[in-house]
Amino acid sequence: MRTALELNAVPAIPVEEETATKQQILVSRSFPEPILDPALIAEAVADFAQRAARRLRKEDQEAARLTVFASTSPHRPGPDHHPSAHVRLPAPTHEPGALAATARRSLEPHLVHGIPYMRAGVMCLELTDTGAAAPLPGTIPTTAPIGSLIDAVNTRFGTGTVGLG
């Protein structure tokens, strides 16, 4: 019946005006060559967290939880290793410094030197609108809000011009 109505230009299903908000933001990459040094994986994960923070700010959202992971390739010979860390942030944030530091600090202890990692990533979860979660009484932000400044510089001079070290 719906098909017949639609073919006769009679709407059978109402158009949804409201777009669904994102439930998560994932930034992950496969590497062209295996990476054996945990410090390099941690550096990549920190960069992915900065990219995720940029996407959070663009969507005007903050993340309350972070999942960080790395993995070996199932198609290459050698040991399988799939470390991950799930972290609840002290307060929802979209600041690159807090997300990058948390991502790096939480994954690096689980990485093993000499294991050929082929993929890594960061997933931001429990997303809320910016400022929707009230800060806990007696807490103050631990980092300066520099995400907007980084975005402005990168918009003016090109993506990747400025980032956290």
PyMOL CGO cylinders between C-alpha atoms (Angstrom):
from pymol import cmd
from pymol.cgo import CYLINDER

trace = [
    CYLINDER, 0.00, 0.00, 0.00, 2.82, 2.43, 0.88, 0.3, 1, 1, 1, 1, 1, 1,
    CYLINDER, 2.82, 2.43, 0.88, 4.53, 1.75, -2.43, 0.3, 1, 1, 1, 1, 1, 1,
    CYLINDER, 4.53, 1.75, -2.43, 1.32, 2.44, -4.35, 0.3, 1, 1, 1, 1, 1, 1,
    CYLINDER, 1.32, 2.44, -4.35, 0.78, 5.69, -2.44, 0.3, 1, 1, 1, 1, 1, 1,
    CYLINDER, 0.78, 5.69, -2.44, 4.37, 6.83, -2.99, 0.3, 1, 1, 1, 1, 1, 1,
    CYLINDER, 4.37, 6.83, -2.99, 4.15, 6.04, -6.74, 0.3, 1, 1, 1, 1, 1, 1,
    CYLINDER, 4.15, 6.04, -6.74, 1.04, 8.24, -6.88, 0.3, 1, 1, 1, 1, 1, 1,
    CYLINDER, 1.04, 8.24, -6.88, 2.94, 11.12, -5.20, 0.3, 1, 1, 1, 1, 1, 1,
    CYLINDER, 2.94, 11.12, -5.20, 1.17, 10.67, -1.87, 0.3, 1, 1, 1, 1, 1, 1,
    CYLINDER, 1.17, 10.67, -1.87, 3.65, 10.62, 1.03, 0.3, 1, 1, 1, 1, 1, 1,
    CYLINDER, 3.65, 10.62, 1.03, 3.18, 7.40, 3.01, 0.3, 1, 1, 1, 1, 1, 1,
    CYLINDER, 3.18, 7.40, 3.01, 5.97, 7.92, 5.54, 0.3, 1, 1, 1, 1, 1, 1,
    CYLINDER, 5.97, 7.92, 5.54, 6.49, 11.31, 7.18, 0.3, 1, 1, 1, 1, 1, 1,
    CYLINDER, 6.49, 11.31, 7.18, 9.80, 13.02, 6.54, 0.3, 1, 1, 1, 1, 1, 1,
    CYLINDER, 9.80, 13.02, 6.54, 12.03, 13.13, 9.61, 0.3, 1, 1, 1, 1, 1, 1,
    CYLINDER, 12.03, 13.13, 9.61, 13.23, 16.68, 10.14, 0.3, 1, 1, 1, 1, 1, 1,
    CYLINDER, 13.23, 16.68, 10.14, 15.40, 15.94, 13.17, 0.3, 1, 1, 1, 1, 1, 1,
    CYLINDER, 15.40, 15.94, 13.17, 18.83, 14.47, 12.53, 0.3, 1, 1, 1, 1, 1, 1,
    CYLINDER, 18.83, 14.47, 12.53, 20.16, 11.92, 14.97, 0.3, 1, 1, 1, 1, 1, 1,
    CYLINDER, 20.16, 11.92, 14.97, 23.07, 13.02, 17.11, 0.3, 1, 1, 1, 1, 1, 1,
    CYLINDER, 23.07, 13.02, 17.11, 26.26, 11.00, 16.94, 0.3, 1, 1, 1, 1, 1, 1,
    CYLINDER, 26.26, 11.00, 16.94, 26.79, 8.32, 19.54, 0.3, 1, 1, 1, 1, 1, 1,
    CYLINDER, 26.79, 8.32, 19.54, 30.55, 8.04, 19.02, 0.3, 1, 1, 1, 1, 1, 1,
    CYLINDER, 30.55, 8.04, 19.02, 33.46, 9.46, 17.08, 0.3, 1, 1, 1, 1, 1, 1,
    CYLINDER, 33.46, 9.46, 17.08, 36.14, 7.07, 15.84, 0.3, 1, 1, 1, 1, 1, 1,
    CYLINDER, 36.14, 7.07, 15.84, 39.53, 7.98, 14.39, 0.3, 1, 1, 1, 1, 1, 1,
    CYLINDER, 39.53, 7.98, 14.39, 41.67, 5.00, 13.41, 0.3, 1, 1, 1, 1, 1, 1,
    CYLINDER, 41.67, 5.00, 13.41, 44.23, 4.15, 10.79, 0.3, 1, 1, 1, 1, 1, 1,
    CYLINDER, 44.23, 4.15, 10.79, 46.05, 1.14, 9.42, 0.3, 1, 1, 1, 1, 1, 1,
    CYLINDER, 46.05, 1.14, 9.42, 49.77, 1.65, 9.04, 0.3, 1, 1, 1, 1, 1, 1,
    CYLINDER, 49.77, 1.65, 9.04, 51.53, 0.87, 5.73, 0.3, 1, 1, 1, 1, 1, 1,
    CYLINDER, 51.53, 0.87, 5.73, 54.31, -0.98, 7.57, 0.3, 1, 1, 1, 1, 1, 1,
    CYLINDER, 54.31, -0.98, 7.57, 54.34, -2.67, 10.98, 0.3, 1, 1, 1, 1, 1, 1,
    CYLINDER, 54.34, -2.67, 10.98, 55.33, -0.41, 13.88, 0.3, 1, 1, 1, 1, 1, 1,
    CYLINDER, 55.33, -0.41, 13.88, 57.44, -2.15, 16.53, 0.3, 1, 1, 1, 1, 1, 1,
    CYLINDER, 57.44, -2.15, 16.53, 58.10, 0.77, 18.90, 0.3, 1, 1, 1, 1, 1, 1,
    CYLINDER, 58.10, 0.77, 18.90, 55.39, 1.45, 21.53, 0.3, 1, 1, 1, 1, 1, 1,
    CYLINDER, 55.39, 1.45, 21.53, 56.40, 5.13, 21.67, 0.3, 1, 1, 1, 1, 1, 1,
    CYLINDER, 56.40, 5.13, 21.67, 55.50, 5.54, 17.98, 0.3, 1, 1, 1, 1, 1, 1,
    CYLINDER, 55.50, 5.54, 17.98, 52.12, 3.88, 18.49, 0.3, 1, 1, 1, 1, 1, 1,
    CYLINDER, 52.12, 3.88, 18.49, 51.46, 6.14, 21.50, 0.3, 1, 1, 1, 1, 1, 1,
    CYLINDER, 51.46, 6.14, 21.50, 52.40, 9.16, 19.37, 0.3, 1, 1, 1, 1, 1, 1,
    CYLINDER, 52.40, 9.16, 19.37, 49.99, 8.07, 16.63, 0.3, 1, 1, 1, 1, 1, 1,
    CYLINDER, 49.99, 8.07, 16.63, 47.20, 7.55, 19.17, 0.3, 1, 1, 1, 1, 1, 1,
    CYLINDER, 47.20, 7.55, 19.17, 47.80, 11.05, 20.58, 0.3, 1, 1, 1, 1, 1, 1,
    CYLINDER, 47.80, 11.05, 20.58, 47.47, 12.44, 17.05, 0.3, 1, 1, 1, 1, 1, 1,
    CYLINDER, 47.47, 12.44, 17.05, 44.23, 10.49, 16.52, 0.3, 1, 1, 1, 1, 1, 1,
    CYLINDER, 44.23, 10.49, 16.52, 42.88, 11.91, 19.80, 0.3, 1, 1, 1, 1, 1, 1,
    CYLINDER, 42.88, 11.91, 19.80, 43.60, 15.44, 18.53, 0.3, 1, 1, 1, 1, 1, 1,
    CYLINDER, 43.60, 15.44, 18.53, 41.70, 14.67, 15.32, 0.3, 1, 1, 1, 1, 1, 1,
    CYLINDER, 41.70, 14.67, 15.32, 38.80, 13.31, 17.35, 0.3, 1, 1, 1, 1, 1, 1,
    CYLINDER, 38.80, 13.31, 17.35, 38.84, 16.47, 19.49, 0.3, 1, 1, 1, 1, 1, 1,
    CYLINDER, 38.84, 16.47, 19.49, 38.63, 18.60, 16.35, 0.3, 1, 1, 1, 1, 1, 1,
    CYLINDER, 38.63, 18.60, 16.35, 35.60, 16.60, 15.18, 0.3, 1, 1, 1, 1, 1, 1,
    CYLINDER, 35.60, 16.60, 15.18, 34.00, 16.94, 18.63, 0.3, 1, 1, 1, 1, 1, 1,
    CYLINDER, 34.00, 16.94, 18.63, 34.41, 20.73, 18.53, 0.3, 1, 1, 1, 1, 1, 1,
    CYLINDER, 34.41, 20.73, 18.53, 33.03, 20.83, 14.98, 0.3, 1, 1, 1, 1, 1, 1,
    CYLINDER, 33.03, 20.83, 14.98, 29.93, 18.93, 16.14, 0.3, 1, 1, 1, 1, 1, 1,
    CYLINDER, 29.93, 18.93, 16.14, 29.76, 21.08, 19.33, 0.3, 1, 1, 1, 1, 1, 1,
    CYLINDER, 29.76, 21.08, 19.33, 30.01, 17.96, 21.49, 0.3, 1, 1, 1, 1, 1, 1,
    CYLINDER, 30.01, 17.96, 21.49, 32.14, 16.65, 24.36, 0.3, 1, 1, 1, 1, 1, 1,
    CYLINDER, 32.14, 16.65, 24.36, 33.16, 13.09, 25.23, 0.3, 1, 1, 1, 1, 1, 1,
    CYLINDER, 33.16, 13.09, 25.23, 32.89, 11.56, 28.70, 0.3, 1, 1, 1, 1, 1, 1,
    CYLINDER, 32.89, 11.56, 28.70, 34.60, 8.26, 27.82, 0.3, 1, 1, 1, 1, 1, 1,
    CYLINDER, 34.60, 8.26, 27.82, 37.54, 7.27, 25.64, 0.3, 1, 1, 1, 1, 1, 1,
    CYLINDER, 37.54, 7.27, 25.64, 38.52, 3.91, 24.16, 0.3, 1, 1, 1, 1, 1, 1,
    CYLINDER, 38.52, 3.91, 24.16, 42.04, 3.56, 22.77, 0.3, 1, 1, 1, 1, 1, 1,
    CYLINDER, 42.04, 3.56, 22.77, 43.33, 0.50, 20.91, 0.3, 1, 1, 1, 1, 1, 1,
    CYLINDER, 43.33, 0.50, 20.91, 46.09, -0.98, 18.80, 0.3, 1, 1, 1, 1, 1, 1,
    CYLINDER, 46.09, -0.98, 18.80, 46.29, -4.31, 17.03, 0.3, 1, 1, 1, 1, 1, 1,
    CYLINDER, 46.29, -4.31, 17.03, 48.45, -6.59, 14.98, 0.3, 1, 1, 1, 1, 1, 1,
    CYLINDER, 48.45, -6.59, 14.98, 47.34, -7.85, 11.59, 0.3, 1, 1, 1, 1, 1, 1,
    CYLINDER, 47.34, -7.85, 11.59, 45.53, -11.17, 11.42, 0.3, 1, 1, 1, 1, 1, 1,
    CYLINDER, 45.53, -11.17, 11.42, 46.96, -11.59, 7.89, 0.3, 1, 1, 1, 1, 1, 1,
    CYLINDER, 46.96, -11.59, 7.89, 50.64, -11.36, 8.84, 0.3, 1, 1, 1, 1, 1, 1,
    CYLINDER, 50.64, -11.36, 8.84, 52.70, -14.03, 10.53, 0.3, 1, 1, 1, 1, 1, 1,
    CYLINDER, 52.70, -14.03, 10.53, 53.68, -13.38, 14.12, 0.3, 1, 1, 1, 1, 1, 1,
    CYLINDER, 53.68, -13.38, 14.12, 52.00, -12.96, 17.47, 0.3, 1, 1, 1, 1, 1, 1,
    CYLINDER, 52.00, -12.96, 17.47, 48.49, -11.59, 17.85, 0.3, 1, 1, 1, 1, 1, 1,
    CYLINDER, 48.49, -11.59, 17.85, 48.17, -8.68, 20.24, 0.3, 1, 1, 1, 1, 1, 1,
    CYLINDER, 48.17, -8.68, 20.24, 45.16, -6.38, 20.60, 0.3, 1, 1, 1, 1, 1, 1,
    CYLINDER, 45.16, -6.38, 20.60, 45.65, -4.07, 23.59, 0.3, 1, 1, 1, 1, 1, 1,
    CYLINDER, 45.65, -4.07, 23.59, 42.95, -1.57, 24.46, 0.3, 1, 1, 1, 1, 1, 1,
    CYLINDER, 42.95, -1.57, 24.46, 42.04, 0.77, 27.28, 0.3, 1, 1, 1, 1, 1, 1,
    CYLINDER, 42.04, 0.77, 27.28, 38.68, 2.18, 28.28, 0.3, 1, 1, 1, 1, 1, 1,
    CYLINDER, 38.68, 2.18, 28.28, 38.82, 5.40, 30.29, 0.3, 1, 1, 1, 1, 1, 1,
    CYLINDER, 38.82, 5.40, 30.29, 36.14, 7.53, 31.90, 0.3, 1, 1, 1, 1, 1, 1,
    CYLINDER, 36.14, 7.53, 31.90, 37.25, 11.15, 31.73, 0.3, 1, 1, 1, 1, 1, 1,
    CYLINDER, 37.25, 11.15, 31.73, 37.04, 13.29, 34.90, 0.3, 1, 1, 1, 1, 1, 1,
    CYLINDER, 37.04, 13.29, 34.90, 34.69, 15.65, 33.04, 0.3, 1, 1, 1, 1, 1, 1,
    CYLINDER, 34.69, 15.65, 33.04, 33.33, 15.66, 29.48, 0.3, 1, 1, 1, 1, 1, 1,
    CYLINDER, 33.33, 15.66, 29.48, 35.72, 17.51, 27.18, 0.3, 1, 1, 1, 1, 1, 1,
    CYLINDER, 35.72, 17.51, 27.18, 36.62, 18.30, 23.59, 0.3, 1, 1, 1, 1, 1, 1,
    CYLINDER, 36.62, 18.30, 23.59, 40.03, 19.74, 24.41, 0.3, 1, 1, 1, 1, 1, 1,
    CYLINDER, 40.03, 19.74, 24.41, 42.88, 18.12, 22.44, 0.3, 1, 1, 1, 1, 1, 1,
    CYLINDER, 42.88, 18.12, 22.44, 45.41, 18.26, 25.29, 0.3, 1, 1, 1, 1, 1, 1,
    CYLINDER, 45.41, 18.26, 25.29, 43.27, 16.31, 27.72, 0.3, 1, 1, 1, 1, 1, 1,
    CYLINDER, 43.27, 16.31, 27.72, 42.19, 13.73, 25.14, 0.3, 1, 1, 1, 1, 1, 1,
    CYLINDER, 42.19, 13.73, 25.14, 45.68, 13.21, 23.69, 0.3, 1, 1, 1, 1, 1, 1,
    CYLINDER, 45.68, 13.21, 23.69, 47.32, 12.86, 27.10, 0.3, 1, 1, 1, 1, 1, 1,
    CYLINDER, 47.32, 12.86, 27.10, 44.65, 10.45, 28.31, 0.3, 1, 1, 1, 1, 1, 1,
    CYLINDER, 44.65, 10.45, 28.31, 44.85, 8.35, 25.14, 0.3, 1, 1, 1, 1, 1, 1,
    CYLINDER, 44.85, 8.35, 25.14, 48.62, 8.09, 25.26, 0.3, 1, 1, 1, 1, 1, 1,
    CYLINDER, 48.62, 8.09, 25.26, 48.83, 7.47, 29.01, 0.3, 1, 1, 1, 1, 1, 1,
    CYLINDER, 48.83, 7.47, 29.01, 46.16, 4.76, 28.99, 0.3, 1, 1, 1, 1, 1, 1,
    CYLINDER, 46.16, 4.76, 28.99, 47.41, 2.70, 26.02, 0.3, 1, 1, 1, 1, 1, 1,
    CYLINDER, 47.41, 2.70, 26.02, 51.20, 2.90, 26.27, 0.3, 1, 1, 1, 1, 1, 1,
    CYLINDER, 51.20, 2.90, 26.27, 51.58, 0.57, 29.30, 0.3, 1, 1, 1, 1, 1, 1,
    CYLINDER, 51.58, 0.57, 29.30, 49.73, -2.18, 27.40, 0.3, 1, 1, 1, 1, 1, 1,
    CYLINDER, 49.73, -2.18, 27.40, 51.98, -2.06, 24.33, 0.3, 1, 1, 1, 1, 1, 1,
    CYLINDER, 51.98, -2.06, 24.33, 54.85, -4.52, 23.93, 0.3, 1, 1, 1, 1, 1, 1,
    CYLINDER, 54.85, -4.52, 23.93, 58.15, -3.59, 22.24, 0.3, 1, 1, 1, 1, 1, 1,
    CYLINDER, 58.15, -3.59, 22.24, 58.82, -5.72, 19.18, 0.3, 1, 1, 1, 1, 1, 1,
    CYLINDER, 58.82, -5.72, 19.18, 55.18, -6.60, 18.44, 0.3, 1, 1, 1, 1, 1, 1,
    CYLINDER, 55.18, -6.60, 18.44, 54.30, -5.55, 14.85, 0.3, 1, 1, 1, 1, 1, 1,
    CYLINDER, 54.30, -5.55, 14.85, 51.27, -3.28, 15.31, 0.3, 1, 1, 1, 1, 1, 1,
    CYLINDER, 51.27, -3.28, 15.31, 49.39, -2.53, 12.10, 0.3, 1, 1, 1, 1, 1, 1,
    CYLINDER, 49.39, -2.53, 12.10, 46.41, -0.50, 13.33, 0.3, 1, 1, 1, 1, 1, 1,
    CYLINDER, 46.41, -0.50, 13.33, 45.53, 1.93, 16.12, 0.3, 1, 1, 1, 1, 1, 1,
    CYLINDER, 45.53, 1.93, 16.12, 42.68, 4.22, 16.98, 0.3, 1, 1, 1, 1, 1, 1,
    CYLINDER, 42.68, 4.22, 16.98, 40.71, 6.35, 19.41, 0.3, 1, 1, 1, 1, 1, 1,
    CYLINDER, 40.71, 6.35, 19.41, 36.96, 6.25, 20.00, 0.3, 1, 1, 1, 1, 1, 1,
    CYLINDER, 36.96, 6.25, 20.00, 35.14, 9.00, 21.89, 0.3, 1, 1, 1, 1, 1, 1,
    CYLINDER, 35.14, 9.00, 21.89, 31.98, 7.78, 23.62, 0.3, 1, 1, 1, 1, 1, 1,
    CYLINDER, 31.98, 7.78, 23.62, 29.15, 9.12, 25.78, 0.3, 1, 1, 1, 1, 1, 1,
    CYLINDER, 29.15, 9.12, 25.78, 28.91, 12.28, 23.71, 0.3, 1, 1, 1, 1, 1, 1,
    CYLINDER, 28.91, 12.28, 23.71, 26.96, 15.24, 25.04, 0.3, 1, 1, 1, 1, 1, 1,
    CYLINDER, 26.96, 15.24, 25.04, 26.40, 18.76, 23.82, 0.3, 1, 1, 1, 1, 1, 1,
    CYLINDER, 26.40, 18.76, 23.82, 29.15, 21.16, 24.84, 0.3, 1, 1, 1, 1, 1, 1,
    CYLINDER, 29.15, 21.16, 24.84, 28.47, 22.54, 28.30, 0.3, 1, 1, 1, 1, 1, 1,
    CYLINDER, 28.47, 22.54, 28.30, 25.52, 20.20, 28.92, 0.3, 1, 1, 1, 1, 1, 1,
    CYLINDER, 25.52, 20.20, 28.92, 27.25, 18.42, 31.80, 0.3, 1, 1, 1, 1, 1, 1,
    CYLINDER, 27.25, 18.42, 31.80, 27.71, 20.68, 34.79, 0.3, 1, 1, 1, 1, 1, 1,
    CYLINDER, 27.71, 20.68, 34.79, 31.19, 20.51, 36.35, 0.3, 1, 1, 1, 1, 1, 1,
    CYLINDER, 31.19, 20.51, 36.35, 31.46, 18.82, 39.71, 0.3, 1, 1, 1, 1, 1, 1,
    CYLINDER, 31.46, 18.82, 39.71, 31.47, 21.24, 42.65, 0.3, 1, 1, 1, 1, 1, 1,
    CYLINDER, 31.47, 21.24, 42.65, 34.97, 22.24, 43.66, 0.3, 1, 1, 1, 1, 1, 1,
    CYLINDER, 34.97, 22.24, 43.66, 36.61, 21.18, 40.39, 0.3, 1, 1, 1, 1, 1, 1,
    CYLINDER, 36.61, 21.18, 40.39, 38.38, 23.52, 38.04, 0.3, 1, 1, 1, 1, 1, 1,
    CYLINDER, 38.38, 23.52, 38.04, 39.57, 22.83, 34.50, 0.3, 1, 1, 1, 1, 1, 1,
    CYLINDER, 39.57, 22.83, 34.50, 43.09, 21.39, 34.49, 0.3, 1, 1, 1, 1, 1, 1,
    CYLINDER, 43.09, 21.39, 34.49, 44.02, 22.60, 31.01, 0.3, 1, 1, 1, 1, 1, 1,
    CYLINDER, 44.02, 22.60, 31.01, 43.57, 25.86, 29.17, 0.3, 1, 1, 1, 1, 1, 1,
    CYLINDER, 43.57, 25.86, 29.17, 40.99, 25.67, 26.38, 0.3, 1, 1, 1, 1, 1, 1,
    CYLINDER, 40.99, 25.67, 26.38, 43.29, 25.80, 23.34, 0.3, 1, 1, 1, 1, 1, 1,
    CYLINDER, 43.29, 25.80, 23.34, 41.24, 23.69, 20.92, 0.3, 1, 1, 1, 1, 1, 1,
    CYLINDER, 41.24, 23.69, 20.92, 39.53, 26.72, 19.41, 0.3, 1, 1, 1, 1, 1, 1,
    CYLINDER, 39.53, 26.72, 19.41, 42.87, 28.47, 18.94, 0.3, 1, 1, 1, 1, 1, 1,
    CYLINDER, 42.87, 28.47, 18.94, 44.35, 25.43, 17.17, 0.3, 1, 1, 1, 1, 1, 1,
    CYLINDER, 44.35, 25.43, 17.17, 41.25, 25.25, 14.94, 0.3, 1, 1, 1, 1, 1, 1,
    CYLINDER, 41.25, 25.25, 14.94, 41.55, 28.95, 14.02, 0.3, 1, 1, 1, 1, 1, 1,
    CYLINDER, 41.55, 28.95, 14.02, 45.24, 28.65, 13.08, 0.3, 1, 1, 1, 1, 1, 1,
    CYLINDER, 45.24, 28.65, 13.08, 44.63, 25.48, 11.05, 0.3, 1, 1, 1, 1, 1, 1,
    CYLINDER, 44.63, 25.48, 11.05, 41.67, 27.08, 9.27, 0.3, 1, 1, 1, 1, 1, 1,
    CYLINDER, 41.67, 27.08, 9.27, 43.73, 30.10, 8.32, 0.3, 1, 1, 1, 1, 1, 1,
    CYLINDER, 43.73, 30.10, 8.32, 47.00, 28.38, 7.38, 0.3, 1, 1, 1, 1, 1, 1,
    CYLINDER, 47.00, 28.38, 7.38, 45.91, 24.85, 6.44, 0.3, 1, 1, 1, 1, 1, 1,
    CYLINDER, 45.91, 24.85, 6.44, 45.04, 21.62, 8.23, 0.3, 1, 1, 1, 1, 1, 1,
    CYLINDER, 45.04, 21.62, 8.23, 47.91, 20.22, 10.25, 0.3, 1, 1, 1, 1, 1, 1,
    CYLINDER, 47.91, 20.22, 10.25, 49.77, 23.54, 10.58, 0.3, 1, 1, 1, 1, 1, 1,
    CYLINDER, 49.77, 23.54, 10.58, 49.53, 23.49, 14.38, 0.3, 1, 1, 1, 1, 1, 1,
    CYLINDER, 49.53, 23.49, 14.38, 48.99, 20.60, 16.77, 0.3, 1, 1, 1, 1, 1, 1,
    CYLINDER, 48.99, 20.60, 16.77, 50.11, 19.35, 20.13, 0.3, 1, 1, 1, 1, 1, 1,
    CYLINDER, 50.11, 19.35, 20.13, 53.55, 17.74, 20.44, 0.3, 1, 1, 1, 1, 1, 1,
]
cmd.load_cgo(trace, "trace")
